[in-house]
Amino acid sequence: MKDKKEEIVLARVEDACENLWEPRFFDFCDEAMQQKMTRILNHAGCPYAFWGGFPSAGRKMLCVYPDYVDGEALEWPMMAARFPREGDYGHRNVLGELMALGITRECLGDISLDDDEVQVVFAARIAPFIRQEFVKVKGRPIRAAFGGPETIRDYPLHFETLDVVAASPRVDGVLGKIWGMSRQNVVEAVKQGRVQVNYEEVAHRDARLEEGDIISFRGKGKARIDHFGGVTKKGNLRITVKKYV
């Protein structure tokens, strides 16, 4: 189903490039989809921009626009809801609450949390619904404040630094060390298409990682290979990893 939906969206991007009389906005998508769109857009040679409300956003909208339009002056159809973080909930709880309301992932940008506040970026067209229905998280009432694109805050990324030791830089060995899994379970995740490196699906368990690679593991999280730190006396590889938190 996901592949079919992606095909439809990518076909719409191609159509936008061929029939470009005014700016065309597309819903939020993840980094993997952004890469697929970018290949089409670069081949077509039309102006475009991705934006998620703040510089470090992961999920972004796409706008394809004619040459005569100023890309810096685009009016992005997105808003933000912000509310105090007054409970022990996390990203998964907030996302689950929104999706339980019937809101699709394409309507939602980044969900950002710090110790004091939660911010949800969303497509402006669902503002009336989300204002009325998004009133609790994990059973705790919330009172959200809503604002346009200019009110969206930038939340810096946070990492946990891990020093791991693996026999080699192979995906099936390194991921097990990062997320505390057996090699067999990692291999199964690769077969299920749950592992991406630099937002491209990993096809083989023996794919080798390099410094700077970003690993996305559906259901587990995200990490970046910071650097390789030499070998141990037993010949294993020391790897420093930045795990997204």
N, C-alpha and C positions, 0 to 999 in steps of 0.2 A: 504493500500500500504506500509506504514512504517513497519508494522508487518512482511509483506512478505519479505521486504528488510532485516530486522533484522535477520529473519530466515536463509536467504541465507548467510549472513555474518557469523553468528554463526556456520553454517554448514561448512563453509570454515575454521573457526578456528579449529573445530574438525578434519577436514581433515589434516590441518597442523600438528596437534599433532600426528596423525597416520602416516604421511609420511614426516618425518623431516630430510632432508638431508642437508639443508642449511637454513640460516635465511629467514623467511617469514614475510614481512611487510604488515600491514593493514592500511587503510586510517584512517584519524582523526575521532574520535567519542567522544560523550559526556560522562559524568560520569556514567549515567545510563547504557549505553551500556558497558562501561568498567567493571561495576560490573557483568553483564551477562557473559562477556567474561572470567572474573576472575574465576567464578564458574566452567566453562568448563575446564580452564587451570589447576586449582588446582586439579580437579578430575583426569585429565590426567597425572599430575605430570611432565609436561615438562617445561623447562626453558622459561621465557618470561620477557618482560619489556614493560612498557608504558612510552612514553616521548612526551612532547609537545613543546620542545625547551627551556623551563625554568621551574624551580621548581614549581612555583605556577600556571602553566598552567592548564586550565580546560579541553579543548579538546586535546586529545593525540592520537598518533599513537601507534599501538601494533606491537611488533616484537616477534615472536616465533622462537627459535633458538636451535640447537643441543647442547649437553653437552660440546662438545669440543670448542665451540665458546665463546670468552670472551665477556660477556654482557656489560662490560664497554667500549668496543672498537667498538661497533656497529656504522655503518655509516648511520645515519638516513636520508632518502630521503625527506628532507624538506628544505625550504628556507624562507626568510623573505623579505618583501618590507617595507621600511620605508620612510615617507615623512613628511614635516612640516604640522602642523595643522593650517591652515590659513582660518578658517571659523567656522561657528556655528553648524557644523555637529557633530553627535555622532556615536556610534557603529552601530545603526540601519541603518544610512545613508550609512556607508561604506559597511556593509554587503549587503544592498539592491543593491548598485552599482555593486558589484561583482556577485551577483546572477542574476542580469539583463543581465550580459554578458554570462549567461549560465553555470557559474561555480557552481558545486554542493557543498552542505555543507560538504560532505565527503572530499573534496579537501582542505578545509580550517580549519586551527587550530584557535587559539585565535586571536581576533582582539583587540589590546590594545591601549588605548589613554591616554595621559596626556595633560597638558596645551600646550605643545610645539610640540608634535610629535604623529604620528600614526604608529603602526606596525601591519602588517598582516602576519601571518605565513601560509604557503601554501605548498602543495605537490610539490616537485621539478619537477615532470613530466609536470606540466602546466606552467612552467617558461616562455617558448617562447610566449605562448598566453597571459599571464598576463602582460608581459613586453610591448607587443604591444597594448593591448586593455584597460588596466587599467590606464586611463589617466585623469579621473575627478571624483570628488565626489560632489554631490548636485550641479552640473553645474559648479563647480569651477575646473580649471585645476590643476593637481598635477604632480610633477616630483619625482618619487619614485627612491630610491636607493635600489639595490638588493644585497643580500648576502646569503651565505650558513649557515648551522646550527651554526657555531661558531660565527656568527654575531648577533644571536637572543638575544635581551635584555630581562631581567627580569623586569616585571612591577609589583610592589607591589599592592595587592588588597586594595581597598578603601571602607570604610563603612560609613554609616550614622547611628548614634545611636538613636534609638527610645525607648521611655518609654511608653508602652501602658497598658491599664487596660482592662481585659476581665473577663467574668463571670467564665470561666474555661479554661484549656489548650486545649480545643477541637479545631480541625482544622477549623471548620466552624465559630468559634467565633474569633480566633486569627488572621486569614488571613484577615478578614474584617477590623480589627483594623490597621493592617500593611499597607494595600493598599487602605484603605478608601472605602470599598465596603459593600454592604448589605449582611446579612447572606444568603439571597436567591440567590444572584449572586455567592457567594462562593460555595454554594451547587451545583449550576448548573455547575460551573467549575470543581468540583470534578467528577460529573457525566460524563462530557466530557473528563475526563482523563488528564486534564491540570495541576493537582497538584501532586507533588512528595515530599516525605519526605525522606531524605537521599538517593535520586535518585531511590526510589521505588514508583511506582504509588499508590496514596491513594485510597482505595476502598470504604471507609466509611467516611461520614461527621463527625462522632463523634470520629474519631481517635484522640488520645491524644498526645500532643507534650511534649517533654522532653528537658532539658537543653542540648545544643550542637547540636540539630537537625538542619539540613539544609533543608530549604523549597525552592523548585523550582516551580515557578508559570508561566507556559507558557503564554507569552503575557504581563506579569507584571514585572517579575524579580526574584530575589533570595534574601533570608534572612536567618540569623542564630539565633536561640534562644540562647541568651547569658546567661541569668539566670533569675530565678524567684525571685522576691523581696518581698515576703510576701503578706499579704492581706490588703485591705482597710477597713475602718470602716463599709462599707456596705457588706463586705465579698467577694469582687471581687479580682482577682489575678493581682498583679503588675508583668509585664514582660518587661525585657530589651532585645531589638532586635537589631542585627547588620544587616542593610540592605545594600546589595551590590550596589555600585554606579559606 
